[in-house]
Amino acid sequence: MKHPVDIHVGMRVRQRRWLVGMTQQQLAEKVGIKFQQIQKYETGMNRISASRLWDIAAALDTPVASFFDGLEDGADAGGATGLLADKEALELVKTYYAIPEDQRRQLFELARVLSNAA
């Protein structure tokens, strides 16, 4: 049976990998394992050892603790983490932050106005 923490950590690995634009194969090569193992980690099918998580964090240029963000009492807290499990939503966030800051602020205000009108 999959543990909720393993599922959450795997999902956070996938999110970070998507954000940096890396494939499972590329991450696997950086870490020195097969891409199938990355698949198993990302689904929570296999637990990630502490040393492997350290290597994955280094390959993805993120702190190890970032994989535990959003956990509450050992279970997925949901919210933004659940939303960002969707590849399209994650791509939208990635694209949003690629926009220059002044234009991004204007886009955010437009989105806020539109959401209040709905």
Backbone as XML, in Angstrom:
<?xml version="1.0"?>
<chain id="A" units="angstrom">
  <residue number="1" name="MET">
    <atom name="N" x="0.839" y="-1.190" z="0.000"/>
    <atom name="CA" x="0.000" y="0.000" z="0.000"/>
    <atom name="C" x="0.879" y="1.247" z="0.000"/>
  </residue>
  <residue number="2" name="LYS">
    <atom name="N" x="0.518" y="2.200" z="-0.827"/>
    <atom name="CA" x="1.289" y="3.434" z="-0.920"/>
    <atom name="C" x="1.056" y="4.290" z="0.330"/>
  </residue>
  <residue number="3" name="HIS">
    <atom name="N" x="2.126" y="4.885" z="0.826"/>
    <atom name="CA" x="2.020" y="5.788" z="1.966"/>
    <atom name="C" x="1.763" y="7.193" z="1.442"/>
  </residue>
  <residue number="4" name="PRO">
    <atom name="N" x="0.870" y="7.962" z="2.079"/>
    <atom name="CA" x="0.560" y="9.316" z="1.607"/>
    <atom name="C" x="1.791" y="10.222" z="1.491"/>
  </residue>
  <residue number="5" name="VAL">
    <atom name="N" x="2.773" y="10.052" z="2.361"/>
    <atom name="CA" x="3.981" y="10.882" z="2.286"/>
    <atom name="C" x="4.786" y="10.525" z="1.040"/>
  </residue>
  <residue number="6" name="ASP">
    <atom name="N" x="4.883" y="9.238" z="0.715"/>
    <atom name="CA" x="5.606" y="8.822" z="-0.486"/>
    <atom name="C" x="4.925" y="9.365" z="-1.740"/>
  </residue>
  <residue number="7" name="ILE">
    <atom name="N" x="3.614" y="9.366" z="-1.754"/>
    <atom name="CA" x="2.855" y="9.902" z="-2.883"/>
    <atom name="C" x="3.105" y="11.401" z="-3.005"/>
  </residue>
  <residue number="8" name="HIS">
    <atom name="N" x="3.048" y="12.095" z="-1.879"/>
    <atom name="CA" x="3.264" y="13.549" z="-1.875"/>
    <atom name="C" x="4.671" y="13.905" z="-2.350"/>
  </residue>
  <residue number="9" name="VAL">
    <atom name="N" x="5.675" y="13.240" z="-1.807"/>
    <atom name="CA" x="7.060" y="13.523" z="-2.196"/>
    <atom name="C" x="7.255" y="13.228" z="-3.675"/>
  </residue>
  <residue number="10" name="GLY">
    <atom name="N" x="6.717" y="12.120" z="-4.159"/>
    <atom name="CA" x="6.822" y="11.789" z="-5.576"/>
    <atom name="C" x="6.169" y="12.831" z="-6.458"/>
  </residue>
  <residue number="11" name="MET">
    <atom name="N" x="5.009" y="13.315" z="-6.023"/>
    <atom name="CA" x="4.315" y="14.345" z="-6.784"/>
    <atom name="C" x="5.141" y="15.639" z="-6.805"/>
  </residue>
  <residue number="12" name="ARG">
    <atom name="N" x="5.782" y="15.963" z="-5.698"/>
    <atom name="CA" x="6.609" y="17.172" z="-5.638"/>
    <atom name="C" x="7.857" y="17.022" z="-6.520"/>
  </residue>
  <residue number="13" name="VAL">
    <atom name="N" x="8.405" y="15.809" z="-6.605"/>
    <atom name="CA" x="9.535" y="15.558" z="-7.514"/>
    <atom name="C" x="9.070" y="15.810" z="-8.944"/>
  </residue>
  <residue number="14" name="ARG">
    <atom name="N" x="7.914" y="15.267" z="-9.307"/>
    <atom name="CA" x="7.382" y="15.454" z="-10.657"/>
    <atom name="C" x="7.158" y="16.936" z="-10.949"/>
  </residue>
  <residue number="15" name="GLN">
    <atom name="N" x="6.555" y="17.656" z="-10.012"/>
    <atom name="CA" x="6.301" y="19.085" z="-10.209"/>
    <atom name="C" x="7.597" y="19.848" z="-10.456"/>
  </residue>
  <residue number="16" name="ARG">
    <atom name="N" x="8.594" y="19.578" z="-9.640"/>
    <atom name="CA" x="9.862" y="20.287" z="-9.789"/>
    <atom name="C" x="10.518" y="19.935" z="-11.126"/>
  </residue>
  <residue number="17" name="ARG">
    <atom name="N" x="10.442" y="18.653" z="-11.502"/>
    <atom name="CA" x="11.022" y="18.213" z="-12.769"/>
    <atom name="C" x="10.353" y="18.936" z="-13.926"/>
  </residue>
  <residue number="18" name="TRP">
    <atom name="N" x="9.021" y="19.054" z="-13.889"/>
    <atom name="CA" x="8.297" y="19.780" z="-14.925"/>
    <atom name="C" x="8.707" y="21.246" z="-14.953"/>
  </residue>
  <residue number="19" name="LEU">
    <atom name="N" x="8.807" y="21.852" z="-13.766"/>
    <atom name="CA" x="9.147" y="23.275" z="-13.696"/>
    <atom name="C" x="10.509" y="23.583" z="-14.308"/>
  </residue>
  <residue number="20" name="VAL">
    <atom name="N" x="11.459" y="22.687" z="-14.122"/>
    <atom name="CA" x="12.794" y="22.935" z="-14.683"/>
    <atom name="C" x="12.909" y="22.414" z="-16.111"/>
  </residue>
  <residue number="21" name="GLY">
    <atom name="N" x="11.839" y="21.797" z="-16.621"/>
    <atom name="CA" x="11.825" y="21.333" z="-18.002"/>
    <atom name="C" x="12.681" y="20.107" z="-18.255"/>
  </residue>
  <residue number="22" name="MET">
    <atom name="N" x="12.711" y="19.211" z="-17.292"/>
    <atom name="CA" x="13.542" y="18.012" z="-17.395"/>
    <atom name="C" x="12.655" y="16.784" z="-17.609"/>
  </residue>
  <residue number="23" name="THR">
    <atom name="N" x="13.100" y="15.871" z="-18.448"/>
    <atom name="CA" x="12.367" y="14.614" z="-18.650"/>
    <atom name="C" x="12.754" y="13.624" z="-17.551"/>
  </residue>
  <residue number="24" name="GLN">
    <atom name="N" x="11.964" y="12.561" z="-17.436"/>
    <atom name="CA" x="12.312" y="11.502" z="-16.488"/>
    <atom name="C" x="13.655" y="10.893" z="-16.854"/>
  </residue>
  <residue number="25" name="GLN">
    <atom name="N" x="13.900" y="10.730" z="-18.133"/>
    <atom name="CA" x="15.168" y="10.161" z="-18.592"/>
    <atom name="C" x="16.343" y="11.042" z="-18.182"/>
  </residue>
  <residue number="26" name="GLN">
    <atom name="N" x="16.214" y="12.350" z="-18.373"/>
    <atom name="CA" x="17.294" y="13.270" z="-18.012"/>
    <atom name="C" x="17.563" y="13.245" z="-16.508"/>
  </residue>
  <residue number="27" name="LEU">
    <atom name="N" x="16.502" y="13.231" z="-15.713"/>
    <atom name="CA" x="16.680" y="13.179" z="-14.262"/>
    <atom name="C" x="17.339" y="11.862" z="-13.868"/>
  </residue>
  <residue number="28" name="ALA">
    <atom name="N" x="16.880" y="10.779" z="-14.449"/>
    <atom name="CA" x="17.452" y="9.463" z="-14.145"/>
    <atom name="C" x="18.944" y="9.432" z="-14.446"/>
  </residue>
  <residue number="29" name="GLU">
    <atom name="N" x="19.335" y="9.995" z="-15.575"/>
    <atom name="CA" x="20.756" y="10.020" z="-15.952"/>
    <atom name="C" x="21.575" y="10.842" z="-14.960"/>
  </residue>
  <residue number="30" name="LYS">
    <atom name="N" x="21.034" y="11.967" z="-14.519"/>
    <atom name="CA" x="21.751" y="12.810" z="-13.554"/>
    <atom name="C" x="21.926" y="12.105" z="-12.214"/>
  </residue>
  <residue number="31" name="VAL">
    <atom name="N" x="20.937" y="11.292" z="-11.864"/>
    <atom name="CA" x="20.960" y="10.607" z="-10.572"/>
    <atom name="C" x="21.654" y="9.250" z="-10.666"/>
  </residue>
  <residue number="32" name="GLY">
    <atom name="N" x="21.773" y="8.710" z="-11.876"/>
    <atom name="CA" x="22.446" y="7.434" z="-12.063"/>
    <atom name="C" x="21.557" y="6.219" z="-11.898"/>
  </residue>
  <residue number="33" name="ILE">
    <atom name="N" x="20.286" y="6.363" z="-12.297"/>
    <atom name="CA" x="19.341" y="5.245" z="-12.235"/>
    <atom name="C" x="18.569" y="5.190" z="-13.554"/>
  </residue>
  <residue number="34" name="LYS">
    <atom name="N" x="17.680" y="4.212" z="-13.674"/>
    <atom name="CA" x="16.857" y="4.081" z="-14.883"/>
    <atom name="C" x="15.603" y="4.946" z="-14.745"/>
  </residue>
  <residue number="35" name="PHE">
    <atom name="N" x="15.080" y="5.407" z="-15.882"/>
    <atom name="CA" x="13.927" y="6.297" z="-15.838"/>
    <atom name="C" x="12.693" y="5.616" z="-15.235"/>
  </residue>
  <residue number="36" name="GLN">
    <atom name="N" x="12.617" y="4.287" z="-15.353"/>
    <atom name="CA" x="11.485" y="3.565" z="-14.773"/>
    <atom name="C" x="11.433" y="3.754" z="-13.257"/>
  </residue>
  <residue number="37" name="GLN">
    <atom name="N" x="12.621" y="3.882" z="-12.650"/>
    <atom name="CA" x="12.665" y="4.103" z="-11.203"/>
    <atom name="C" x="12.116" y="5.483" z="-10.868"/>
  </residue>
  <residue number="38" name="ILE">
    <atom name="N" x="12.422" y="6.473" z="-11.699"/>
    <atom name="CA" x="11.869" y="7.819" z="-11.497"/>
    <atom name="C" x="10.348" y="7.749" z="-11.577"/>
  </residue>
  <residue number="39" name="GLN">
    <atom name="N" x="9.825" y="6.983" z="-12.549"/>
    <atom name="CA" x="8.369" y="6.814" z="-12.670"/>
    <atom name="C" x="7.786" y="6.263" z="-11.376"/>
  </residue>
  <residue number="40" name="LYS">
    <atom name="N" x="8.436" y="5.255" z="-10.830"/>
    <atom name="CA" x="7.943" y="4.641" z="-9.599"/>
    <atom name="C" x="8.014" y="5.603" z="-8.423"/>
  </residue>
  <residue number="41" name="TYR">
    <atom name="N" x="9.066" y="6.410" z="-8.363"/>
    <atom name="CA" x="9.170" y="7.416" z="-7.304"/>
    <atom name="C" x="8.047" y="8.444" z="-7.429"/>
  </residue>
  <residue number="42" name="GLU">
    <atom name="N" x="7.824" y="8.913" z="-8.649"/>
    <atom name="CA" x="6.851" y="9.978" z="-8.860"/>
    <atom name="C" x="5.420" y="9.548" z="-8.574"/>
  </residue>
  <residue number="43" name="THR">
    <atom name="N" x="5.122" y="8.284" z="-8.699"/>
    <atom name="CA" x="3.776" y="7.787" z="-8.388"/>
    <atom name="C" x="3.641" y="7.352" z="-6.936"/>
  </residue>
  <residue number="44" name="GLY">
    <atom name="N" x="4.751" y="7.321" z="-6.218"/>
    <atom name="CA" x="4.711" y="6.861" z="-4.837"/>
    <atom name="C" x="4.754" y="5.350" z="-4.721"/>
  </residue>
  <residue number="45" name="MET">
    <atom name="N" x="4.922" y="4.668" z="-5.855"/>
    <atom name="CA" x="4.979" y="3.205" z="-5.846"/>
    <atom name="C" x="6.198" y="2.730" z="-5.051"/>
  </residue>
  <residue number="46" name="ASN">
    <atom name="N" x="7.322" y="3.415" z="-5.235"/>
    <atom name="CA" x="8.541" y="3.103" z="-4.479"/>
    <atom name="C" x="8.913" y="4.304" z="-3.623"/>
  </residue>
  <residue number="47" name="ARG">
    <atom name="N" x="9.391" y="4.013" z="-2.424"/>
    <atom name="CA" x="9.866" y="5.067" z="-1.538"/>
    <atom name="C" x="11.244" y="5.537" z="-2.000"/>
  </residue>
  <residue number="48" name="ILE">
    <atom name="N" x="11.508" y="6.810" z="-1.763"/>
    <atom name="CA" x="12.803" y="7.376" z="-2.113"/>
    <atom name="C" x="13.655" y="7.415" z="-0.854"/>
  </residue>
  <residue number="49" name="SER">
    <atom name="N" x="14.812" y="6.783" z="-0.901"/>
    <atom name="CA" x="15.702" y="6.807" z="0.259"/>
    <atom name="C" x="16.224" y="8.221" z="0.473"/>
  </residue>
  <residue number="50" name="ALA">
    <atom name="N" x="16.710" y="8.490" z="1.660"/>
    <atom name="CA" x="17.224" y="9.827" z="1.985"/>
    <atom name="C" x="18.370" y="10.218" z="1.061"/>
  </residue>
  <residue number="51" name="SER">
    <atom name="N" x="19.291" y="9.311" z="0.809"/>
    <atom name="CA" x="20.432" y="9.645" z="-0.050"/>
    <atom name="C" x="19.995" y="9.866" z="-1.495"/>
  </residue>
  <residue number="52" name="ARG">
    <atom name="N" x="19.018" y="9.102" z="-1.966"/>
    <atom name="CA" x="18.523" y="9.277" z="-3.330"/>
    <atom name="C" x="17.759" y="10.596" z="-3.436"/>
  </residue>
  <residue number="53" name="LEU">
    <atom name="N" x="16.985" y="10.935" z="-2.398"/>
    <atom name="CA" x="16.260" y="12.202" z="-2.406"/>
    <atom name="C" x="17.245" y="13.374" z="-2.420"/>
  </residue>
  <residue number="54" name="TRP">
    <atom name="N" x="18.335" y="13.215" z="-1.720"/>
    <atom name="CA" x="19.396" y="14.231" z="-1.721"/>
    <atom name="C" x="19.935" y="14.429" z="-3.144"/>
  </residue>
  <residue number="55" name="ASP">
    <atom name="N" x="20.196" y="13.313" z="-3.829"/>
    <atom name="CA" x="20.701" y="13.367" z="-5.208"/>
    <atom name="C" x="19.672" y="13.996" z="-6.155"/>
  </residue>
  <residue number="56" name="ILE">
    <atom name="N" x="18.415" y="13.638" z="-5.979"/>
    <atom name="CA" x="17.354" y="14.189" z="-6.825"/>
    <atom name="C" x="17.225" y="15.691" z="-6.593"/>
  </residue>
  <residue number="57" name="ALA">
    <atom name="N" x="17.282" y="16.100" z="-5.343"/>
    <atom name="CA" x="17.199" y="17.532" z="-5.025"/>
    <atom name="C" x="18.348" y="18.292" z="-5.680"/>
  </residue>
  <residue number="58" name="ALA">
    <atom name="N" x="19.543" y="17.728" z="-5.628"/>
    <atom name="CA" x="20.702" y="18.381" z="-6.256"/>
    <atom name="C" x="20.517" y="18.467" z="-7.765"/>
  </residue>
  <residue number="59" name="ALA">
    <atom name="N" x="20.026" y="17.391" z="-8.371"/>
    <atom name="CA" x="19.818" y="17.370" z="-9.823"/>
    <atom name="C" x="18.754" y="18.373" z="-10.255"/>
  </residue>
  <residue number="60" name="LEU">
    <atom name="N" x="17.774" y="18.608" z="-9.381"/>
    <atom name="CA" x="16.685" y="19.531" z="-9.689"/>
    <atom name="C" x="16.923" y="20.925" z="-9.111"/>
  </residue>
  <residue number="61" name="ASP">
    <atom name="N" x="18.087" y="21.104" z="-8.496"/>
    <atom name="CA" x="18.488" y="22.400" z="-7.944"/>
    <atom name="C" x="17.432" y="22.975" z="-6.999"/>
  </residue>
  <residue number="62" name="THR">
    <atom name="N" x="17.079" y="22.175" z="-6.009"/>
    <atom name="CA" x="16.079" y="22.591" z="-5.024"/>
    <atom name="C" x="16.440" y="21.983" z="-3.665"/>
  </residue>
  <residue number="63" name="PRO">
    <atom name="N" x="16.048" y="22.609" z="-2.568"/>
    <atom name="CA" x="16.319" y="22.022" z="-1.256"/>
    <atom name="C" x="15.512" y="20.733" z="-1.044"/>
  </residue>
  <residue number="64" name="VAL">
    <atom name="N" x="16.064" y="19.807" z="-0.320"/>
    <atom name="CA" x="15.360" y="18.555" z="-0.022"/>
    <atom name="C" x="14.020" y="18.850" z="0.651"/>
  </residue>
  <residue number="65" name="ALA">
    <atom name="N" x="14.004" y="19.832" z="1.532"/>
    <atom name="CA" x="12.777" y="20.159" z="2.270"/>
    <atom name="C" x="11.626" y="20.555" z="1.355"/>
  </residue>
  <residue number="66" name="SER">
    <atom name="N" x="11.920" y="21.044" z="0.153"/>
    <atom name="CA" x="10.850" y="21.480" z="-0.758"/>
    <atom name="C" x="9.930" y="20.328" z="-1.139"/>
  </residue>
  <residue number="67" name="PHE">
    <atom name="N" x="10.423" y="19.109" z="-1.079"/>
    <atom name="CA" x="9.603" y="17.960" z="-1.438"/>
    <atom name="C" x="8.557" y="17.647" z="-0.371"/>
  </residue>
  <residue number="68" name="PHE">
    <atom name="N" x="8.718" y="18.237" z="0.807"/>
    <atom name="CA" x="7.779" y="17.998" z="1.897"/>
    <atom name="C" x="6.824" y="19.165" z="2.113"/>
  </residue>
  <residue number="69" name="ASP">
    <atom name="N" x="7.001" y="20.239" z="1.343"/>
    <atom name="CA" x="6.098" y="21.386" z="1.447"/>
    <atom name="C" x="4.664" y="20.939" z="1.193"/>
  </residue>
  <residue number="70" name="GLY">
    <atom name="N" x="3.759" y="21.427" z="2.016"/>
    <atom name="CA" x="2.344" y="21.107" z="1.840"/>
    <atom name="C" x="1.876" y="19.890" z="2.594"/>
  </residue>
  <residue number="71" name="LEU">
    <atom name="N" x="2.770" y="19.251" z="3.335"/>
    <atom name="CA" x="2.356" y="18.090" z="4.132"/>
    <atom name="C" x="1.795" y="18.565" z="5.461"/>
  </residue>
  <residue number="72" name="GLU">
    <atom name="N" x="0.769" y="17.880" z="5.906"/>
    <atom name="CA" x="0.149" y="18.203" z="7.186"/>
    <atom name="C" x="-0.115" y="16.891" z="7.913"/>
  </residue>
  <residue number="73" name="ASP">
    <atom name="N" x="0.554" y="16.679" z="9.020"/>
    <atom name="CA" x="0.390" y="15.447" z="9.801"/>
    <atom name="C" x="0.593" y="14.184" z="8.968"/>
  </residue>
  <residue number="74" name="GLY">
    <atom name="N" x="1.570" y="14.231" z="8.042"/>
    <atom name="CA" x="1.912" y="13.051" z="7.259"/>
    <atom name="C" x="0.980" y="12.751" z="6.109"/>
  </residue>
  <residue number="75" name="ALA">
    <atom name="N" x="0.048" y="13.651" z="5.825"/>
    <atom name="CA" x="-0.868" y="13.436" z="4.701"/>
    <atom name="C" x="-0.867" y="14.676" z="3.830"/>
  </residue>
  <residue number="76" name="ASP">
    <atom name="N" x="-1.221" y="14.499" z="2.594"/>
    <atom name="CA" x="-1.256" y="15.612" z="1.653"/>
    <atom name="C" x="-2.293" y="16.629" z="2.110"/>
  </residue>
  <residue number="77" name="ALA">
    <atom name="N" x="-1.855" y="17.868" z="2.223"/>
    <atom name="CA" x="-2.754" y="18.935" z="2.659"/>
    <atom name="C" x="-3.662" y="19.408" z="1.538"/>
  </residue>
  <residue number="78" name="GLY">
    <atom name="N" x="-3.395" y="19.010" z="0.294"/>
    <atom name="CA" x="-4.237" y="19.400" z="-0.830"/>
    <atom name="C" x="-3.961" y="20.823" z="-1.256"/>
  </residue>
  <residue number="79" name="GLY">
    <atom name="N" x="-5.005" y="21.551" z="-1.614"/>
    <atom name="CA" x="-4.862" y="22.949" z="-2.004"/>
    <atom name="C" x="-3.994" y="23.114" z="-3.224"/>
  </residue>
  <residue number="80" name="ALA">
    <atom name="N" x="-2.996" y="23.997" z="-3.115"/>
    <atom name="CA" x="-2.128" y="24.301" z="-4.260"/>
    <atom name="C" x="-1.364" y="23.072" z="-4.722"/>
  </residue>
  <residue number="81" name="THR">
    <atom name="N" x="-1.002" y="22.202" z="-3.785"/>
    <atom name="CA" x="-0.269" y="21.005" z="-4.170"/>
    <atom name="C" x="-1.125" y="20.146" z="-5.097"/>
  </residue>
  <residue number="82" name="GLY">
    <atom name="N" x="-2.396" y="19.970" z="-4.748"/>
    <atom name="CA" x="-3.295" y="19.205" z="-5.590"/>
    <atom name="C" x="-3.498" y="19.851" z="-6.943"/>
  </residue>
  <residue number="83" name="LEU">
    <atom name="N" x="-3.625" y="21.163" z="-6.951"/>
    <atom name="CA" x="-3.787" y="21.897" z="-8.196"/>
    <atom name="C" x="-2.561" y="21.741" z="-9.080"/>
  </residue>
  <residue number="84" name="LEU">
    <atom name="N" x="-1.372" y="21.834" z="-8.485"/>
    <atom name="CA" x="-0.152" y="21.760" z="-9.268"/>
    <atom name="C" x="0.195" y="20.340" z="-9.694"/>
  </residue>
  <residue number="85" name="ALA">
    <atom name="N" x="-0.613" y="19.366" z="-9.272"/>
    <atom name="CA" x="-0.421" y="18.001" z="-9.768"/>
    <atom name="C" x="-0.862" y="17.917" z="-11.225"/>
  </residue>
  <residue number="86" name="ASP">
    <atom name="N" x="-1.694" y="18.869" z="-11.641"/>
    <atom name="CA" x="-2.164" y="18.935" z="-13.015"/>
    <atom name="C" x="-1.081" y="19.577" z="-13.874"/>
  </residue>
  <residue number="87" name="LYS">
    <atom name="N" x="-0.638" y="18.880" z="-14.903"/>
    <atom name="CA" x="0.461" y="19.371" z="-15.743"/>
    <atom name="C" x="0.112" y="20.703" z="-16.405"/>
  </residue>
  <residue number="88" name="GLU">
    <atom name="N" x="-1.133" y="20.871" z="-16.819"/>
    <atom name="CA" x="-1.541" y="22.112" z="-17.466"/>
    <atom name="C" x="-1.450" y="23.296" z="-16.494"/>
  </residue>
  <residue number="89" name="ALA">
    <atom name="N" x="-1.886" y="23.098" z="-15.257"/>
    <atom name="CA" x="-1.805" y="24.169" z="-14.260"/>
    <atom name="C" x="-0.347" y="24.510" z="-13.966"/>
  </residue>
  <residue number="90" name="LEU">
    <atom name="N" x="0.476" y="23.512" z="-13.895"/>
    <atom name="CA" x="1.897" y="23.738" z="-13.633"/>
    <atom name="C" x="2.547" y="24.492" z="-14.800"/>
  </residue>
  <residue number="91" name="GLU">
    <atom name="N" x="2.174" y="24.141" z="-16.008"/>
    <atom name="CA" x="2.701" y="24.847" z="-17.187"/>
    <atom name="C" x="2.241" y="26.300" z="-17.186"/>
  </residue>
  <residue number="92" name="LEU">
    <atom name="N" x="1.011" y="26.531" z="-16.760"/>
    <atom name="CA" x="0.498" y="27.897" z="-16.668"/>
    <atom name="C" x="1.311" y="28.721" z="-15.667"/>
  </residue>
  <residue number="93" name="VAL">
    <atom name="N" x="1.620" y="28.143" z="-14.523"/>
    <atom name="CA" x="2.428" y="28.832" z="-13.518"/>
    <atom name="C" x="3.822" y="29.117" z="-14.063"/>
  </residue>
  <residue number="94" name="LYS">
    <atom name="N" x="4.405" y="28.142" z="-14.712"/>
    <atom name="CA" x="5.743" y="28.306" z="-15.290"/>
    <atom name="C" x="5.748" y="29.427" z="-16.326"/>
  </residue>
  <residue number="95" name="THR">
    <atom name="N" x="4.744" y="29.453" z="-17.173"/>
    <atom name="CA" x="4.634" y="30.481" z="-18.205"/>
    <atom name="C" x="4.390" y="31.849" z="-17.584"/>
  </residue>
  <residue number="96" name="TYR">
    <atom name="N" x="3.559" y="31.897" z="-16.566"/>
    <atom name="CA" x="3.254" y="33.145" z="-15.861"/>
    <atom name="C" x="4.530" y="33.789" z="-15.324"/>
  </residue>
  <residue number="97" name="TYR">
    <atom name="N" x="5.385" y="32.999" z="-14.707"/>
    <atom name="CA" x="6.609" y="33.550" z="-14.133"/>
    <atom name="C" x="7.672" y="33.869" z="-15.183"/>
  </residue>
  <residue number="98" name="ALA">
    <atom name="N" x="7.449" y="33.452" z="-16.414"/>
    <atom name="CA" x="8.366" y="33.822" z="-17.495"/>
    <atom name="C" x="8.047" y="35.214" z="-18.044"/>
  </residue>
  <residue number="99" name="ILE">
    <atom name="N" x="6.875" y="35.746" z="-17.686"/>
    <atom name="CA" x="6.468" y="37.086" z="-18.129"/>
    <atom name="C" x="7.211" y="38.118" z="-17.282"/>
  </residue>
  <residue number="100" name="PRO">
    <atom name="N" x="7.672" y="39.213" z="-17.893"/>
    <atom name="CA" x="8.333" y="40.268" z="-17.118"/>
    <atom name="C" x="7.437" y="40.751" z="-15.961"/>
  </residue>
  <residue number="101" name="GLU">
    <atom name="N" x="8.051" y="41.108" z="-14.849"/>
    <atom name="CA" x="7.319" y="41.386" z="-13.618"/>
    <atom name="C" x="6.233" y="42.447" z="-13.767"/>
  </residue>
  <residue number="102" name="ASP">
    <atom name="N" x="6.509" y="43.554" z="-14.439"/>
    <atom name="CA" x="5.494" y="44.611" z="-14.562"/>
    <atom name="C" x="4.280" y="44.126" z="-15.359"/>
  </residue>
  <residue number="103" name="GLN">
    <atom name="N" x="4.524" y="43.373" z="-16.414"/>
    <atom name="CA" x="3.420" y="42.822" z="-17.204"/>
    <atom name="C" x="2.692" y="41.731" z="-16.431"/>
  </residue>
  <residue number="104" name="ARG">
    <atom name="N" x="3.446" y="40.959" z="-15.655"/>
    <atom name="CA" x="2.857" y="39.894" z="-14.833"/>
    <atom name="C" x="1.890" y="40.496" z="-13.817"/>
  </residue>
  <residue number="105" name="ARG">
    <atom name="N" x="2.271" y="41.607" z="-13.204"/>
    <atom name="CA" x="1.417" y="42.273" z="-12.224"/>
    <atom name="C" x="0.107" y="42.724" z="-12.886"/>
  </residue>
  <residue number="106" name="GLN">
    <atom name="N" x="0.208" y="43.272" z="-14.094"/>
    <atom name="CA" x="-0.982" y="43.711" z="-14.816"/>
    <atom name="C" x="-1.877" y="42.524" z="-15.169"/>
  </residue>
  <residue number="107" name="LEU">
    <atom name="N" x="-1.276" y="41.441" z="-15.598"/>
    <atom name="CA" x="-2.033" y="40.226" z="-15.919"/>
    <atom name="C" x="-2.739" y="39.692" z="-14.675"/>
  </residue>
  <residue number="108" name="PHE">
    <atom name="N" x="-2.056" y="39.715" z="-13.555"/>
    <atom name="CA" x="-2.641" y="39.250" z="-12.299"/>
    <atom name="C" x="-3.858" y="40.100" z="-11.932"/>
  </residue>
  <residue number="109" name="GLU">
    <atom name="N" x="-3.733" y="41.410" z="-12.063"/>
    <atom name="CA" x="-4.855" y="42.304" z="-11.741"/>
    <atom name="C" x="-6.033" y="42.055" z="-12.684"/>
  </residue>
  <residue number="110" name="LEU">
    <atom name="N" x="-5.750" y="41.834" z="-13.966"/>
    <atom name="CA" x="-6.805" y="41.507" z="-14.915"/>
    <atom name="C" x="-7.515" y="40.217" z="-14.513"/>
  </residue>
  <residue number="111" name="ALA">
    <atom name="N" x="-6.759" y="39.205" z="-14.163"/>
    <atom name="CA" x="-7.341" y="37.933" z="-13.741"/>
    <atom name="C" x="-8.199" y="38.110" z="-12.491"/>
  </residue>
  <residue number="112" name="ARG">
    <atom name="N" x="-7.729" y="38.928" z="-11.561"/>
    <atom name="CA" x="-8.494" y="39.188" z="-10.342"/>
    <atom name="C" x="-9.820" y="39.852" z="-10.669"/>
  </residue>
  <residue number="113" name="VAL">
    <atom name="N" x="-9.802" y="40.870" z="-11.546"/>
    <atom name="CA" x="-11.023" y="41.578" z="-11.945"/>
    <atom name="C" x="-11.990" y="40.601" z="-12.629"/>
  </residue>
  <residue number="114" name="LEU">
    <atom name="N" x="-11.454" y="39.795" z="-13.546"/>
    <atom name="CA" x="-12.304" y="38.847" z="-14.260"/>
    <atom name="C" x="-12.919" y="37.802" z="-13.330"/>
  </residue>
  <residue number="115" name="SER">
    <atom name="N" x="-12.161" y="37.350" z="-12.351"/>
    <atom name="CA" x="-12.695" y="36.337" z="-11.431"/>
    <atom name="C" x="-13.783" y="36.925" z="-10.542"/>
  </residue>
  <residue number="116" name="ASN">
    <atom name="N" x="-13.682" y="38.203" z="-10.203"/>
    <atom name="CA" x="-14.722" y="38.849" z="-9.399"/>
    <atom name="C" x="-15.978" y="39.098" z="-10.212"/>
  </residue>
  <residue number="117" name="ALA">
    <atom name="N" x="-15.841" y="39.238" z="-11.530"/>
    <atom name="CA" x="-16.982" y="39.488" z="-12.404"/>
    <atom name="C" x="-17.780" y="38.210" z="-12.662"/>
  </residue>
  <residue number="118" name="ALA">
    <atom name="N" x="-17.151" y="37.077" z="-12.482"/>
    <atom name="CA" x="-17.808" y="35.806" z="-12.797"/>
    <atom name="C" x="-18.829" y="35.412" z="-11.768"/>
  </residue>
</chain>
